[in-house]
Amino acid sequence: MGVDSEVYRLVLVVHIAAAVVGFGAIALNGVYASQAHRRGGAEGAAIGDANRAATRGAALFVYAVPLLGIALILLSDGTWGFDQPWISLSFLLYIVAAGLLGALVIPAQKGISAASGDLGRLQTKVATGTAAINLLVVALLALMIWKPGA
């Protein structure tokens, strides 16, 4: 098919859209967690619940991103390959970002709804994890644009 085919372009659009929707929804987790903690009570709980729901939905898009990336590599007819440094590094950074989301941010969000005394610590975990994910996404974006080693 190649990178000039309509199928490749369609998968590329879906890949980019999944990244924007998924990581975009997660980008402000720290802000929402801070607001939930600051406002407290029913209002804070509602903010926290909405943030958790948005994160759960966004995670589905985040998890689709590498699958679509693999499809793009396979559809490129050799233009892109798993042996290219920018692709290998992109997968590595994605794995770290997804790991932070699944192992730190989401569990801390769940804990916020159940905790009473550890809210500050859990909010810090959400904010720190989200900040790290955001930095990784910027690095991923740079790799996707400049494609070092391509």
DSSP file (Angstrom, degrees, kcal/mol; ACC not computed):
  #  RESIDUE AA STRUCTURE BP1 BP2  ACC     N-H-->O    O-->H-N    N-H-->O    O-->H-N    TCO  KAPPA ALPHA  PHI   PSI    X-CA   Y-CA   Z-CA
    1    1 A M              0   0    0      0, 0.0     3,-0.3     0, 0.0    75,-0.1   0.000 360.0 360.0 360.0 -57.4    0.0    0.0    0.0
    2    2 A G    >   -     0   0    0     73,-1.8     3,-1.5     1,-0.2     6,-0.3  -0.027 360.0 -68.3  89.1 166.3    2.6    2.6    1.0
    3    3 A V  T 3  S+     0   0    0     73,-0.5    -1,-0.2     1,-0.3    73,-0.1   0.594 127.6  58.8 -72.5 -11.0    2.5    5.9    2.8
    4    4 A D  T 3  S+     0   0    0     -3,-0.3    -1,-0.3    72,-0.1    -2,-0.1   0.427  82.7 108.5 -96.1   0.5    0.7    7.6    0.0
    5    5 A S  S <> S-     0   0    0     -3,-1.5     4,-2.1    70,-0.2     5,-0.1  -0.400  75.7-125.4 -78.3 155.8   -2.3    5.2    0.0
    6    6 A E  H  > S+     0   0    0      2,-0.2     4,-2.4     1,-0.2     5,-0.2   0.859 111.3  55.3 -66.5 -35.8   -5.7    6.3    1.3
    7    7 A V  H  > S+     0   0    0      2,-0.2     4,-2.6     1,-0.2     5,-0.2   0.934 107.8  48.9 -63.2 -45.4   -5.8    3.5    3.8
    8    8 A Y  H  > S+     0   0    0     -6,-0.3     4,-2.5     1,-0.2    -2,-0.2   0.933 112.3  48.5 -58.7 -46.4   -2.5    4.6    5.3
    9    9 A R  H  X S+     0   0    0     -4,-2.1     4,-2.2     2,-0.2    -1,-0.2   0.879 110.8  50.8 -63.5 -38.5   -3.7    8.2    5.5
   10   10 A L  H  X S+     0   0    0     -4,-2.4     4,-2.3     2,-0.2    -1,-0.2   0.934 111.8  46.3 -64.4 -46.2   -7.0    7.1    7.2
   11   11 A V  H  X S+     0   0    0     -4,-2.6     4,-2.7     1,-0.2    -2,-0.2   0.883 110.9  54.3 -64.0 -37.2   -5.1    5.0    9.8
   12   12 A L  H  X S+     0   0    0     -4,-2.5     4,-2.6    -5,-0.2     5,-0.2   0.913 108.2  48.7 -62.2 -43.3   -2.8    7.9   10.3
   13   13 A V  H  X S+     0   0    0     -4,-2.2     4,-2.8     2,-0.2    -2,-0.2   0.924 113.3  46.7 -62.6 -44.2   -5.7   10.2   11.0
   14   14 A V  H  X S+     0   0    0     -4,-2.3     4,-2.7     2,-0.2    -2,-0.2   0.894 111.4  52.6 -65.5 -39.1   -7.2    7.7   13.5
   15   15 A H  H  X S+     0   0    0     -4,-2.7     4,-1.9     2,-0.2    -2,-0.2   0.935 113.5  42.7 -59.6 -48.7   -3.8    7.2   15.1
   16   16 A I  H  X S+     0   0    0     -4,-2.6     4,-2.7     2,-0.2    -2,-0.2   0.914 114.2  50.9 -66.3 -43.2   -3.4   11.0   15.6
   17   17 A A  H  X S+     0   0    0     -4,-2.8     4,-2.9     1,-0.2     5,-0.3   0.909 109.2  50.9 -62.1 -41.9   -7.0   11.4   16.8
   18   18 A A  H  X S+     0   0    0     -4,-2.7     4,-2.6     1,-0.2     5,-0.3   0.902 111.9  47.9 -62.3 -40.4   -6.6    8.6   19.3
   19   19 A A  H  X>S+     0   0    0     -4,-1.9     4,-2.2    -5,-0.2     5,-0.6   0.922 113.8  46.4 -65.9 -43.9   -3.5   10.2   20.7
   20   20 A V  H  X5S+     0   0    0     -4,-2.7     4,-1.6     3,-0.2     5,-0.3   0.945 118.1  41.1 -64.6 -48.5   -5.1   13.7   20.9
   21   21 A V  H  X5S+     0   0    0     -4,-2.9     4,-1.7    -5,-0.2    -2,-0.2   0.937 121.3  42.3 -65.9 -46.7   -8.3   12.4   22.5
   22   22 A G  H  X5S+     0   0    0     -4,-2.6     4,-1.1    -5,-0.3    -3,-0.2   0.981 124.7  30.9 -66.6 -59.2   -6.5   10.0   24.9
   23   23 A F  H  X5S+     0   0    0     -4,-2.2     4,-1.6    -5,-0.3    -3,-0.2   0.824 116.6  59.9 -73.0 -29.7   -3.5   12.0   26.0
   24   24 A G  H  <<S+     0   0    0     -4,-1.6     4,-0.5    -5,-0.6    -1,-0.2   0.909 105.2  48.3 -62.8 -41.8   -5.4   15.3   25.8
   25   25 A A  H  < S+     0   0    0     -4,-1.7     3,-0.3    -5,-0.3    -1,-0.2   0.804 114.8  46.3 -68.0 -28.2   -8.0   14.1   28.3
   26   26 A I  H >< S+     0   0    0     -4,-1.1     3,-2.1     1,-0.2     4,-0.3   0.720  91.0  84.1 -85.0 -22.3   -5.3   13.0   30.6
   27   27 A A  T 3< S+     0   0    0     -4,-1.6     3,-0.3     1,-0.3    -1,-0.2   0.781  94.2  42.1 -55.3 -32.7   -3.2   16.1   30.3
   28   28 A L  T 3> S+     0   0    0     -4,-0.5     4,-2.4    -3,-0.3    -1,-0.3   0.221  77.1 112.6-102.9  15.2   -5.2   18.1   33.0
   29   29 A N  H <> S+     0   0    0     -3,-2.1     4,-2.8     1,-0.2     5,-0.2   0.898  77.8  52.2 -52.4 -44.5   -5.6   15.3   35.5
   30   30 A G  H  > S+     0   0    0     -3,-0.3     4,-2.2    -4,-0.3    -1,-0.2   0.887 108.8  49.8 -62.2 -39.6   -3.3   17.0   38.0
   31   31 A V  H  > S+     0   0    0     -3,-0.3     4,-2.4     2,-0.2    -1,-0.2   0.932 113.2  45.9 -64.2 -46.3   -5.3   20.3   37.8
   32   32 A Y  H  X S+     0   0    0     -4,-2.4     4,-2.6     2,-0.2    -2,-0.2   0.896 111.8  51.2 -66.2 -39.6   -8.6   18.5   38.3
   33   33 A A  H  X S+     0   0    0     -4,-2.8     4,-2.2    -5,-0.2    -1,-0.2   0.907 111.2  49.1 -63.1 -40.6   -7.2   16.4   41.2
   34   34 A S  H  X S+     0   0    0     -4,-2.2     4,-2.8    -5,-0.2    -2,-0.2   0.914 111.8  48.3 -64.3 -43.3   -6.0   19.7   42.8
   35   35 A Q  H  X S+     0   0    0     -4,-2.4     4,-2.7     2,-0.2     5,-0.3   0.899 110.5  51.4 -64.2 -40.6   -9.4   21.3   42.3
   36   36 A A  H  X S+     0   0    0     -4,-2.6     4,-2.1     1,-0.2    -1,-0.2   0.918 113.8  44.4 -62.1 -42.9  -11.2   18.3   43.8
   37   37 A H  H  < S+     0   0    0     -4,-2.2    -2,-0.2     2,-0.2    -1,-0.2   0.915 114.8  48.7 -67.0 -43.7   -8.9   18.4   46.8
   38   38 A R  H  < S+     0   0    0     -4,-2.8    -2,-0.2     1,-0.2    -1,-0.2   0.896 117.2  39.8 -65.5 -42.2   -9.2   22.2   47.2
   39   39 A R  H  < S+     0   0    0     -4,-2.7     4,-0.2    -5,-0.2    -1,-0.2   0.848  89.9 175.0 -80.5 -33.9  -12.9   22.3   47.0
   40   40 A G     X  +     0   0    0     -4,-2.1     4,-3.0    -5,-0.3     3,-0.4   0.078  35.0  61.1  60.0-174.5  -13.6   19.2   49.0
   41   41 A G  H  > S-     0   0    0      1,-0.2     4,-2.3     2,-0.2     5,-0.2  -0.078 117.5 -28.7  57.6-153.7  -17.1   18.0   50.0
   42   42 A A  H  > S+     0   0    0      1,-0.2     4,-2.2     2,-0.2    -1,-0.2   0.858 141.1  53.0 -64.7 -37.0  -19.7   17.0   47.4
   43   43 A E  H  > S+     0   0    0     -3,-0.4     4,-2.1     2,-0.2    -2,-0.2   0.932 110.9  46.0 -66.2 -45.2  -18.3   19.5   44.8
   44   44 A G  H  X S+     0   0    0     -4,-3.0     4,-2.6     1,-0.2    -2,-0.2   0.895 112.2  51.5 -63.2 -40.4  -14.7   18.0   45.2
   45   45 A A  H  X S+     0   0    0     -4,-2.3     4,-2.7     1,-0.2    -1,-0.2   0.893 109.0  50.9 -63.6 -39.5  -16.1   14.5   45.0
   46   46 A A  H  X S+     0   0    0     -4,-2.2     4,-2.4     2,-0.2    -2,-0.2   0.902 110.6  48.5 -65.4 -40.9  -18.0   15.3   41.8
   47   47 A I  H  X S+     0   0    0     -4,-2.1     4,-2.4     2,-0.2    -2,-0.2   0.936 113.3  47.9 -62.9 -45.9  -14.9   16.8   40.2
   48   48 A G  H  X S+     0   0    0     -4,-2.6     4,-2.5     2,-0.2    -2,-0.2   0.904 111.8  49.4 -61.7 -42.6  -12.9   13.7   41.2
   49   49 A D  H  X S+     0   0    0     -4,-2.7     4,-2.4     2,-0.2    -1,-0.2   0.913 112.0  48.0 -63.6 -43.0  -15.6   11.4   39.9
   50   50 A A  H  X S+     0   0    0     -4,-2.4     4,-2.4     2,-0.2    -2,-0.2   0.897 111.9  50.5 -64.5 -39.8  -15.8   13.2   36.6
   51   51 A N  H  X S+     0   0    0     -4,-2.4     4,-2.4     2,-0.2    -2,-0.2   0.915 110.7  48.7 -64.4 -43.8  -12.0   13.2   36.3
   52   52 A R  H  X S+     0   0    0     -4,-2.5     4,-2.5     2,-0.2    -2,-0.2   0.920 111.9  49.1 -62.4 -43.7  -11.8    9.4   37.0
   53   53 A A  H  X S+     0   0    0     -4,-2.4     4,-2.1     1,-0.2    -2,-0.2   0.913 111.8  48.8 -62.6 -42.7  -14.5    8.7   34.4
   54   54 A A  H  X S+     0   0    0     -4,-2.4     4,-2.7     1,-0.2    -1,-0.2   0.894 111.3  50.4 -63.7 -39.6  -12.7   10.9   31.8
   55   55 A T  H  X S+     0   0    0     -4,-2.4     4,-2.5     2,-0.2    -2,-0.2   0.911 108.2  51.7 -66.2 -42.4   -9.5    9.1   32.5
   56   56 A R  H  X S+     0   0    0     -4,-2.5     4,-0.9     1,-0.2    -1,-0.2   0.926 114.5  43.4 -60.1 -44.2  -11.0    5.6   32.1
   57   57 A G  H >X S+     0   0    0     -4,-2.1     4,-0.9     1,-0.2     3,-0.6   0.909 113.8  50.5 -66.6 -42.1  -12.5    6.6   28.8
   58   58 A A  H 3X S+     0   0    0     -4,-2.7     4,-2.5     1,-0.2     3,-0.5   0.855  99.8  65.3 -64.6 -35.1   -9.3    8.3   27.6
   59   59 A A  H 3X S+     0   0    0     -4,-2.5     4,-2.6     1,-0.2    -1,-0.2   0.849  95.5  58.2 -58.5 -34.6   -7.2    5.3   28.6
   60   60 A L  H <X S+     0   0    0     -4,-0.9     4,-0.9    -3,-0.6    -1,-0.2   0.907 109.0  44.3 -62.1 -40.8   -9.0    3.3   25.8
   61   61 A F  H  X S+     0   0    0     -4,-0.9     4,-1.0    -3,-0.5     3,-0.4   0.899 111.7  53.4 -69.0 -40.4   -7.8    5.8   23.3
   62   62 A V  H >< S+     0   0    0     -4,-2.5     3,-0.6     1,-0.2    -2,-0.2   0.909 108.1  50.2 -59.7 -42.7   -4.3    5.8   24.8
   63   63 A Y  H 3X S+     0   0    0     -4,-2.6     4,-0.5     1,-0.2    -1,-0.2   0.718 106.3  56.7 -71.8 -19.6   -4.1    2.0   24.5
   64   64 A A  H 3X S+     0   0    0     -4,-0.9     4,-2.3    -3,-0.4     5,-0.2   0.733  88.6  79.5 -78.9 -23.0   -5.2    2.1   20.8
   65   65 A V  H <X S+     0   0    0     -4,-1.0     4,-2.1    -3,-0.6    -2,-0.2   0.909  93.9  42.4 -56.9 -50.9   -2.3    4.4   19.9
   66   66 A P  H  > S+     0   0    0      0, 0.0     4,-2.6     0, 0.0    -1,-0.2   0.859 111.9  55.5 -69.1 -30.7    0.4    1.8   19.6
   67   67 A L  H  X S+     0   0    0     -4,-0.5     4,-2.0     2,-0.2    -2,-0.2   0.920 110.9  44.8 -63.7 -41.8   -1.8   -0.7   17.8
   68   68 A L  H  X S+     0   0    0     -4,-2.3     4,-2.2     2,-0.2    -1,-0.2   0.860 111.0  54.7 -68.6 -35.3   -2.5    2.0   15.2
   69   69 A G  H  X S+     0   0    0     -4,-2.1     4,-2.1    -5,-0.2    -2,-0.2   0.905 107.7  49.2 -63.1 -41.8    1.2    2.8   15.1
   70   70 A I  H  X S+     0   0    0     -4,-2.6     4,-2.5     1,-0.2    -2,-0.2   0.915 109.3  52.7 -62.8 -42.5    2.0   -0.8   14.4
   71   71 A A  H  X S+     0   0    0     -4,-2.0     4,-2.3     1,-0.2    -2,-0.2   0.902 107.8  51.8 -59.4 -40.6   -0.7   -0.8   11.6
   72   72 A L  H  X S+     0   0    0     -4,-2.2     4,-1.0     2,-0.2    -1,-0.2   0.907 109.0  49.6 -63.1 -41.7    1.0    2.2   10.1
   73   73 A I  H ><>S+     0   0    0     -4,-2.1     3,-0.7     1,-0.2     5,-0.6   0.936 113.3  46.4 -61.8 -45.4    4.4    0.5   10.1
   74   74 A L  H ><5S+     0   0    0     -4,-2.5     3,-0.7     1,-0.2    -2,-0.2   0.846 113.7  48.6 -67.1 -33.7    2.9   -2.6    8.4
   75   75 A L  H 3<5S+     0   0    0     -4,-2.3   -73,-1.8     1,-0.2    -1,-0.2   0.603  92.5  79.8 -79.4 -11.7    1.0   -0.5    5.9
   76   76 A S  T X<5S-     0   0    0     -4,-1.0     3,-1.4    -3,-0.7   -73,-0.5   0.536  92.4-133.3 -78.3  -4.6    4.1    1.6    5.0
   77   77 A D  T < 5S-     0   0    0     -3,-0.7    -3,-0.1     1,-0.3    -2,-0.1   0.896  75.4 -41.8  52.7  44.8    5.6   -1.0    2.7
   78   78 A G  T 3 <S+     0   0    0     -5,-0.6    -1,-0.3     2,-0.4    -4,-0.1   0.352 112.3 111.6  90.0  -6.5    9.0   -0.7    4.2
   79   79 A T  S <  S+     0   0    0     -3,-1.4     2,-0.4    -6,-0.1    -2,-0.1   0.930  88.0  30.8 -62.8 -43.0    9.1    3.1    4.5
   80   80 A W  S    S-     0   0    0     -7,-0.3    -2,-0.4    -8,-0.2     2,-0.3  -0.893  76.7-179.3-114.8 146.5    9.0    2.7    8.3
   81   81 A G    >   -     0   0    0     -2,-0.4     3,-1.8     1,-0.1     6,-0.2  -0.984  41.1-117.3-145.0 156.1   10.4   -0.2   10.2
   82   82 A F  T 3  S+     0   0    0     -2,-0.3     6,-0.1     1,-0.3    -1,-0.1   0.680 111.6  65.2 -64.9 -16.5   10.7   -1.4   13.8
   83   83 A D  T 3  S+     0   0    0      4,-0.1    -1,-0.3     5,-0.1    -3,-0.0   0.543  76.2 104.6 -84.1  -6.6   14.5   -1.1   13.5
   84   84 A Q  S X> S-     0   0    0     -3,-1.8     4,-2.3     1,-0.1     3,-0.8  -0.601  74.7-132.1 -78.4 134.0   14.4    2.7   13.0
   85   85 A P  H 3> S+     0   0    0      0, 0.0     4,-2.8     0, 0.0     5,-0.3   0.850 103.1  54.6 -55.8 -40.0   15.5    4.5   16.2
   86   86 A W  H 3> S+     0   0    0     62,-1.0     4,-1.5     1,-0.2    63,-0.1   0.846 111.4  45.5 -66.5 -31.4   12.6    6.9   16.3
   87   87 A I  H <> S+     0   0    0     -3,-0.8     4,-2.3    -6,-0.2    -1,-0.2   0.928 114.1  47.2 -75.6 -45.7   10.1    4.1   16.2
   88   88 A S  H  X S+     0   0    0     -4,-2.3     4,-2.0     1,-0.2    -2,-0.2   0.928 115.1  46.1 -60.6 -45.2   11.9    2.0   18.8
   89   89 A L  H  X S+     0   0    0     -4,-2.8     4,-2.8    -5,-0.2     5,-0.2   0.865 109.4  55.8 -66.4 -35.8   12.3    5.0   21.1
   90   90 A S  H  X S+     0   0    0     -4,-1.5     4,-2.5    -5,-0.3    -1,-0.2   0.924 108.4  47.2 -62.1 -44.1    8.7    6.0   20.6
   91   91 A F  H  X S+     0   0    0     -4,-2.3     4,-2.5     2,-0.2    -2,-0.2   0.905 112.0  50.9 -64.3 -40.1    7.5    2.6   21.7
   92   92 A L  H  X S+     0   0    0     -4,-2.0     4,-2.0     2,-0.2    -2,-0.2   0.945 112.5  45.0 -62.3 -48.4    9.7    2.7   24.7
   93   93 A L  H  X S+     0   0    0     -4,-2.8     4,-2.5     1,-0.2    -1,-0.2   0.882 112.5  52.6 -63.8 -38.0    8.5    6.2   25.8
   94   94 A Y  H  X S+     0   0    0     -4,-2.5     4,-3.2    -5,-0.2     5,-0.3   0.926 107.2  51.8 -62.6 -44.1    4.9    5.1   25.1
   95   95 A I  H  X S+     0   0    0     -4,-2.5     4,-2.2     1,-0.2    -2,-0.2   0.900 111.0  48.1 -60.3 -41.2    5.4    2.0   27.4
   96   96 A V  H  X S+     0   0    0     -4,-2.0     4,-2.4     2,-0.2    -1,-0.2   0.935 113.7  46.9 -63.9 -45.9    6.7    4.2   30.2
   97   97 A A  H  X S+     0   0    0     -4,-2.5     4,-2.2     2,-0.2    -2,-0.2   0.929 114.3  46.2 -62.8 -46.2    3.8    6.7   29.8
   98   98 A A  H  X S+     0   0    0     -4,-3.2     4,-2.8     1,-0.2     5,-0.2   0.870 111.4  53.6 -65.2 -35.8    1.2    3.9   29.7
   99   99 A G  H  X S+     0   0    0     -4,-2.2     4,-2.9    -5,-0.3     5,-0.4   0.913 108.5  48.7 -64.1 -42.7    2.8    2.3   32.7
  100  100 A L  H  X>S+     0   0    0     -4,-2.4     5,-2.3     2,-0.2     4,-1.8   0.902 112.9  49.0 -62.3 -40.7    2.6    5.5   34.7
  101  101 A L  I  <>S+     0   0    0     -4,-2.2     5,-2.6     3,-0.2    -2,-0.2   0.954 119.7  35.8 -63.0 -50.1   -1.0    5.9   33.7
  102  102 A G  I  <5S+     0   0    0     -4,-2.8    -2,-0.2     1,-0.2    -1,-0.2   0.812 126.8  35.4 -76.7 -31.0   -1.9    2.3   34.7
  103  103 A A  I  <5S+     0   0    0     -4,-2.9    -3,-0.2    -5,-0.2    -2,-0.2   0.690 133.3  13.5 -99.0 -20.2    0.3    1.9   37.7
  104  104 A L  I  X5S+     0   0    0     -4,-1.8     4,-1.9    -5,-0.4    -3,-0.2   0.750 123.1  41.5-120.6 -57.3    0.3    5.4   39.3
  105  105 A V  I  ><S+     0   0    0     -5,-2.3     4,-2.4     2,-0.2     5,-0.2   0.959 116.2  43.4 -68.3 -53.7   -2.3    7.8   38.0
  106  106 A I  H  ><S+     0   0    0     -5,-2.6     4,-2.3    -6,-0.2     5,-0.2   0.924 115.8  47.6 -63.3 -45.5   -5.4    5.5   37.8
  107  107 A P  H  > S+     0   0    0      0, 0.0     4,-2.2     0, 0.0    -1,-0.2   0.898 112.4  50.4 -61.9 -37.2   -4.8    3.7   41.2
  108  108 A A  H  X S+     0   0    0     -4,-1.9     4,-1.8     2,-0.2    -2,-0.2   0.900 109.1  51.6 -66.2 -38.8   -4.2    7.1   42.9
  109  109 A Q  H  X S+     0   0    0     -4,-2.4     4,-1.1     1,-0.2    -1,-0.2   0.917 110.1  48.9 -62.3 -42.2   -7.5    8.4   41.4
  110  110 A K  H  X S+     0   0    0     -4,-2.3     4,-0.9     1,-0.2     3,-0.3   0.899 110.3  52.3 -62.9 -39.3   -9.3    5.4   42.7
  111  111 A G  H  X S+     0   0    0     -4,-2.2     4,-2.3     1,-0.2     3,-0.3   0.823  99.3  63.6 -66.4 -31.6   -7.7    5.9   46.1
  112  112 A I  H  < S+     0   0    0     -4,-1.8    -1,-0.2     1,-0.2    -2,-0.2   0.891 101.7  50.2 -61.1 -39.2   -8.8    9.5   46.2
  113  113 A S  H  < S+     0   0    0     -4,-1.1    -1,-0.2    -3,-0.3    -2,-0.2   0.794 119.2  37.3 -71.1 -25.8  -12.5    8.5   46.2
  114  114 A A  H  < S+     0   0    0     -4,-0.9    -2,-0.2    -3,-0.3    -1,-0.2   0.673 103.9  83.6 -97.4 -19.2  -11.9    6.0   49.1
  115  115 A A     <  +     0   0    0     -4,-2.3     0, 0.0     1,-0.1     0, 0.0  -0.424  38.4 172.0 -89.0 157.7   -9.4    8.0   51.2
  116  116 A S  S    S+     0   0    0     -2,-0.1     3,-0.3     3,-0.0    -1,-0.1   0.580  83.2  32.7-126.1 -39.2  -10.0   10.6   53.7
  117  117 A G  S    S+     0   0    0      1,-0.2     3,-0.3     2,-0.1     4,-0.2   0.727 115.7  53.1 -93.5 -23.0   -6.6   11.3   55.3
  118  118 A D     >  +     0   0    0      1,-0.2     4,-2.6    -7,-0.1     5,-0.3   0.155  69.7 115.1 -99.3  18.6   -4.2   10.6   52.3
  119  119 A L  H  > S+     0   0    0     -3,-0.3     4,-2.8     1,-0.2     5,-0.2   0.893  76.0  50.3 -58.7 -42.7   -5.9   13.0   49.9
  120  120 A G  H  > S+     0   0    0     -3,-0.3     4,-2.0     2,-0.2    -1,-0.2   0.916 112.7  46.2 -62.4 -43.6   -2.9   15.3   49.6
  121  121 A R  H  > S+     0   0    0      2,-0.2     4,-1.9     1,-0.2    -2,-0.2   0.912 115.2  46.5 -65.6 -43.1   -0.5   12.4   49.0
  122  122 A L  H  X S+     0   0    0     -4,-2.6     4,-2.3     2,-0.2    -2,-0.2   0.893 110.8  52.2 -67.5 -39.3   -2.8   10.8   46.4
  123  123 A Q  H  X S+     0   0    0     -4,-2.8     4,-2.6    -5,-0.3    -1,-0.2   0.885 108.3  52.3 -63.0 -37.9   -3.4   14.2   44.7
  124  124 A T  H  X S+     0   0    0     -4,-2.0     4,-3.0    -5,-0.2     5,-0.3   0.890 107.6  51.9 -64.6 -39.4    0.4   14.6   44.4
  125  125 A K  H  X S+     0   0    0     -4,-1.9     4,-2.8     2,-0.2     5,-0.3   0.927 111.2  47.0 -61.9 -44.4    0.7   11.2   42.8
  126  126 A V  H  X S+     0   0    0     -4,-2.3     4,-2.5     2,-0.2   -96,-0.3   0.942 115.7  45.0 -62.1 -46.9   -1.9   12.1   40.2
  127  127 A A  H  X S+     0   0    0     -4,-2.6     4,-2.3   -97,-0.2   -97,-0.2   0.917 116.4  45.0 -64.7 -44.4   -0.3   15.5   39.5
  128  128 A T  H  X S+     0   0    0     -4,-3.0     4,-2.3     2,-0.2    -2,-0.2   0.928 115.0  47.5 -66.7 -45.6    3.3   14.0   39.4
  129  129 A G  H  X S+     0   0    0     -4,-2.8     4,-2.4    -5,-0.3    -2,-0.2   0.910 113.4  48.4 -61.7 -42.6    2.3   11.1   37.2
  130  130 A T  H  X S+     0   0    0     -4,-2.5     4,-2.7    -5,-0.3    -1,-0.2   0.901 109.8  51.7 -65.6 -41.3    0.3   13.3   34.9
  131  131 A A  H  X S+     0   0    0     -4,-2.3     4,-2.1     2,-0.2    -1,-0.2   0.914 111.0  48.1 -61.8 -42.4    3.2   15.8   34.6
  132  132 A A  H  X S+     0   0    0     -4,-2.3     4,-2.2     2,-0.2    -2,-0.2   0.915 111.6  49.8 -64.3 -42.7    5.6   12.9   33.7
  133  133 A I  H  X S+     0   0    0     -4,-2.4     4,-2.4     1,-0.2    -2,-0.2   0.917 109.0  52.8 -61.1 -43.0    3.1   11.6   31.1
  134  134 A N  H  X S+     0   0    0     -4,-2.7     4,-2.0     1,-0.2    -1,-0.2   0.904 109.2  48.5 -60.7 -42.2    2.8   15.1   29.6
  135  135 A L  H  X S+     0   0    0     -4,-2.1     4,-2.2     1,-0.2    -1,-0.2   0.901 111.1  50.5 -64.3 -40.4    6.6   15.4   29.2
  136  136 A L  H  X S+     0   0    0     -4,-2.2     4,-2.7     1,-0.2    -2,-0.2   0.888 108.1  52.9 -64.4 -38.3    6.7   11.9   27.6
  137  137 A V  H  X S+     0   0    0     -4,-2.4     4,-2.7     2,-0.2    -1,-0.2   0.893 107.9  50.8 -65.1 -39.3    4.0   12.9   25.2
  138  138 A V  H  X S+     0   0    0     -4,-2.0     4,-2.3     2,-0.2    -1,-0.2   0.923 111.4  48.1 -63.0 -43.3    5.9   16.0   24.1
  139  139 A A  H  X S+     0   0    0     -4,-2.2     4,-2.2     2,-0.2    -2,-0.2   0.909 111.9  50.0 -62.7 -41.6    9.0   13.9   23.6
  140  140 A L  H  X S+     0   0    0     -4,-2.7     4,-2.4     2,-0.2    -2,-0.2   0.913 109.1  51.6 -62.1 -42.8    6.9   11.4   21.5
  141  141 A L  H  X S+     0   0    0     -4,-2.7     4,-1.8     1,-0.2    -2,-0.2   0.914 108.8  50.7 -60.8 -43.3    5.5   14.2   19.5
  142  142 A A  H  X S+     0   0    0     -4,-2.3     4,-2.8     1,-0.2     5,-0.4   0.913 110.5  49.7 -61.3 -42.6    9.0   15.5   18.7
  143  143 A L  H  X S+     0   0    0     -4,-2.2     4,-2.1     1,-0.2    -2,-0.2   0.902 109.9  50.9 -62.6 -40.5   10.0   12.0   17.6
  144  144 A M  H  < S+     0   0    0     -4,-2.4    -1,-0.2     2,-0.2    -2,-0.2   0.818 115.9  42.0 -68.3 -30.1    7.0   11.7   15.4
  145  145 A I  H  < S+     0   0    0     -4,-1.8    -2,-0.2    -5,-0.2    -1,-0.2   0.936 125.6  29.6 -81.6 -49.5    7.7   15.0   13.7
  146  146 A W  H  < S-     0   0    0     -4,-2.8     4,-0.2    -5,-0.2    -3,-0.2   0.732  82.2-158.7 -88.9 -22.3   11.5   14.8   13.3
  147  147 A K    ><  -     0   0    0     -4,-2.1     3,-1.9    -5,-0.4    -3,-0.1   0.908  14.2-149.8  46.9  59.5   11.9   11.0   12.9
  148  148 A P  T 3  S+     0   0    0      0, 0.0   -62,-1.0     0, 0.0    -1,-0.1  -0.351  78.5  20.1 -61.0 135.6   15.6   10.9   13.9
  149  149 A G  T 3         0   0    0    -64,-0.2    -2,-0.1   -65,-0.1     0, 0.0   0.475 360.0 360.0  85.6   3.3   17.4    8.0   12.2
  150  150 A A    <         0   0    0     -3,-1.9    -3,-0.1    -4,-0.2   -66,-0.0   0.487 360.0 360.0 -80.7 360.0   14.7    7.7    9.4
